[in-house]
Amino acid sequence: MPDSSTILLVDDEDSVQKLLTYPLEREGFRVLQARDGEEALAQFSSERVDLVVLDLMLPKVDGLEVCKRLRAESAVPIIMLTARDDELDKVLGLELGADDYITKPFSIREFRSRVRAVLRRATTTGAGGQAADVIAVDGLTIDVSKRAVSIDEQPVQLTYVEFELLRTLASNPGRVYSRRMLLEALWGGADYREPRTIDVHVRHLREKLEQDPREPEYIFTVRGVGYRFRDR
């Protein structure tokens, strides 16, 4: 993971900005700060950003709306911060394309581990960490090296977590993965994360890939266990 990664830190509290910026800069990251949603969107448009850490409650444009707008134009990894331990907030953040979330208060150690995990996943997969395979199944094509997905030759935009989830399942057709196994595959560990996170990402994938998400042809639910990709 290159130390030169740029992190856009979006939070309206000075105390949080100082608390999080210092340990990130100590590890060699470049940190851009924004204190409201408008400033965050402007910074993102003018700078090359590798990761966005985005507070839910922001002035001017709230975090969920910022997440939605960023995701409309970019697959940049997004970690959402929420002060409320509220399931709805977390699921909404994921619904709009966030890759991970963390609930305040949290330890600096936990925060750093989340940031490192997200950036490591993004940089290793983006740098051709996987073999240059193309997985093709009944109209679905997954180009692993290019991180490109298409259905019947029409490109499908996936977030990097959605892509990694699809790649993990499709690389081992028929294999059943528990939610915990998928959390570990995507983030290197299941600590601090809820299995329901996987369910939300699977639902997104089905909405983007399946003709009828309620009758999936690619990603199947294994009741009481987890998920599997169709046998080729």
URVEN-V404572 format. One record per residue. N is the residue number from 0. RES is the residue in one letter. SS is DSSP state (@ for helix, = for strand, . for the rest). NEAR is the number of other C-alpha atoms within 8 Angstrom. D_CENTER is the distance of its C-alpha to the mean C-alpha in Angstrom with 2 decimals. Layout:
{{N/RES/SS/NEAR/D_CENTER} {N/RES/SS/NEAR/D_CENTER}}
This chain:
{{0/M/./6/16.94} {1/P/./4/18.96} {2/D/./7/20.17} {3/S/./7/20.22} {4/S/./10/16.52} {5/T/=/12/16.48} {6/I/=/13/14.58} {7/L/=/16/15.12} {8/L/=/13/15.95} {9/V/=/14/16.66} {10/D/./14/18.99} {11/D/./10/22.53} {12/E/./7/24.06} {13/D/@/7/25.85} {14/S/@/6/25.86} {15/V/@/8/22.08} {16/Q/@/12/21.90} {17/K/@/8/24.58} {18/L/@/8/23.26} {19/L/@/9/19.83} {20/T/@/10/21.06} {21/Y/@/8/23.80} {22/P/@/10/22.01} {23/L/@/12/19.42} {24/E/@/10/22.36} {25/R/@/7/24.29} {26/E/./7/21.82} {27/G/./8/22.28} {28/F/./12/19.29} {29/R/=/10/20.22} {30/V/=/11/19.31} {31/L/=/9/19.73} {32/Q/=/10/20.53} {33/A/=/13/20.47} {34/R/./12/22.11} {35/D/./14/21.54} {36/G/@/15/19.40} {37/E/@/8/21.86} {38/E/@/9/21.96} {39/A/@/14/18.18} {40/L/@/10/18.25} {41/A/@/8/21.36} {42/Q/@/11/20.07} {43/F/@/10/17.02} {44/S/@/7/19.57} {45/S/@/6/21.93} {46/E/./6/19.96} {47/R/./7/17.73} {48/V/./11/14.59} {49/D/./11/12.16} {50/L/=/13/9.98} {51/V/=/13/10.46} {52/V/=/12/11.40} {53/L/=/13/12.47} {54/D/=/11/15.17} {55/L/./11/15.61} {56/M/./7/19.36} {57/L/./13/20.40} {58/P/./9/23.70} {59/K/./7/24.31} {60/V/./10/20.92} {61/D/./12/18.79} {62/G/@/13/15.18} {63/L/@/10/14.16} {64/E/@/8/16.17} {65/V/@/12/14.81} {66/C/@/14/11.20} {67/K/@/10/12.82} {68/R/@/8/14.85} {69/L/@/11/12.37} {70/R/@/12/10.31} {71/A/@/6/13.81} {72/E/@/6/14.50} {73/S/./6/11.60} {74/A/./9/8.38} {75/V/./12/8.15} {76/P/=/14/5.27} {77/I/=/13/5.99} {78/I/=/14/7.34} {79/M/=/14/9.86} {80/L/=/12/13.34} {81/T/=/14/15.74} {82/A/./8/19.40} {83/R/./7/19.98} {84/D/./8/19.21} {85/D/./6/18.92} {86/E/@/6/17.21} {87/L/@/6/17.31} {88/D/@/10/15.45} {89/K/@/10/12.54} {90/V/@/10/12.55} {91/L/@/9/13.16} {92/G/@/13/10.19} {93/L/@/13/8.02} {94/E/@/10/10.74} {95/L/./10/10.37} {96/G/./11/6.85} {97/A/./13/5.25} {98/D/./11/2.09} {99/D/=/8/5.49} {100/Y/=/11/9.05} {101/I/=/10/12.40} {102/T/=/10/15.82} {103/K/./9/18.78} {104/P/./5/20.95} {105/F/./8/19.13} {106/S/./6/20.56} {107/I/@/8/20.03} {108/R/@/6/19.70} {109/E/@/8/16.78} {110/F/@/10/15.10} {111/R/@/10/15.88} {112/S/@/8/14.67} {113/R/@/8/11.14} {114/V/@/9/11.27} {115/R/@/8/12.94} {116/A/@/10/10.71} {117/V/@/10/7.56} {118/L/@/12/10.23} {119/R/@/9/12.13} {120/R/@/10/9.71} {121/A/@/10/9.18} {122/T/@/9/12.95} {123/T/@/10/14.38} {124/T/@/9/12.89} {125/G/@/9/13.64} {126/A/./6/17.05} {127/G/./10/18.18} {128/G/./7/17.64} {129/Q/./8/18.21} {130/A/./7/21.51} {131/A/./8/22.15} {132/D/./8/22.12} {133/V/=/9/22.12} {134/I/=/11/21.63} {135/A/=/8/23.64} {136/V/=/7/24.32} {137/D/./4/26.38} {138/G/./9/25.02} {139/L/=/12/21.41} {140/T/=/13/20.87} {141/I/=/12/18.02} {142/D/=/12/18.80} {143/V/./13/16.98} {144/S/./12/18.39} {145/K/./6/17.62} {146/R/./9/14.19} {147/A/=/10/15.90} {148/V/=/12/16.32} {149/S/=/12/19.33} {150/I/=/11/21.33} {151/D/./7/25.07} {152/E/./7/24.47} {153/Q/=/6/22.50} {154/P/=/8/19.14} {155/V/=/10/16.03} {156/Q/./5/13.05} {157/L/./10/9.72} {158/T/./12/6.20} {159/Y/@/11/5.70} {160/V/@/10/4.23} {161/E/@/12/7.08} {162/F/@/10/9.19} {163/E/@/9/9.12} {164/L/@/12/9.97} {165/L/@/9/12.59} {166/R/@/10/13.91} {167/T/@/9/14.41} {168/L/@/12/16.29} {169/A/@/10/18.17} {170/S/./7/19.32} {171/N/./8/21.22} {172/P/./11/22.65} {173/G/./8/24.38} {174/R/./8/22.93} {175/V/./10/21.89} {176/Y/=/12/18.78} {177/S/=/9/18.72} {178/R/@/11/15.68} {179/R/@/9/16.27} {180/M/@/8/16.51} {181/L/@/11/13.13} {182/L/@/14/11.57} {183/E/@/10/13.68} {184/A/@/9/12.86} {185/L/@/11/9.09} {186/W/@/10/9.54} {187/G/./8/13.28} {188/G/./8/14.41} {189/A/./10/14.49} {190/D/./4/16.03} {191/Y/./4/15.19} {192/R/./7/12.80} {193/E/./6/14.16} {194/P/./9/14.55} {195/R/@/6/14.14} {196/T/@/10/10.36} {197/I/@/10/10.86} {198/D/@/8/13.39} {199/V/@/11/11.35} {200/H/@/13/8.92} {201/V/@/11/12.29} {202/R/@/9/13.95} {203/H/@/10/11.77} {204/L/@/12/12.53} {205/R/@/12/16.10} {206/E/@/9/16.49} {207/K/@/7/15.62} {208/L/@/10/17.54} {209/E/./11/20.32} {210/Q/./5/23.58} {211/D/./8/23.83} {212/P/@/10/20.73} {213/R/@/4/23.33} {214/E/@/5/25.02} {215/P/./11/22.35} {216/E/./7/23.66} {217/Y/./7/20.79} {218/I/=/11/18.71} {219/F/=/10/21.11} {220/T/=/7/21.02} {221/V/=/9/23.26} {222/R/./5/24.63} {223/G/./4/24.58} {224/V/./9/22.54} {225/G/=/11/19.25} {226/Y/=/12/18.54} {227/R/=/14/20.03} {228/F/=/14/20.09} {229/R/./11/23.50} {230/D/./5/26.23} {231/R/./4/27.12}}
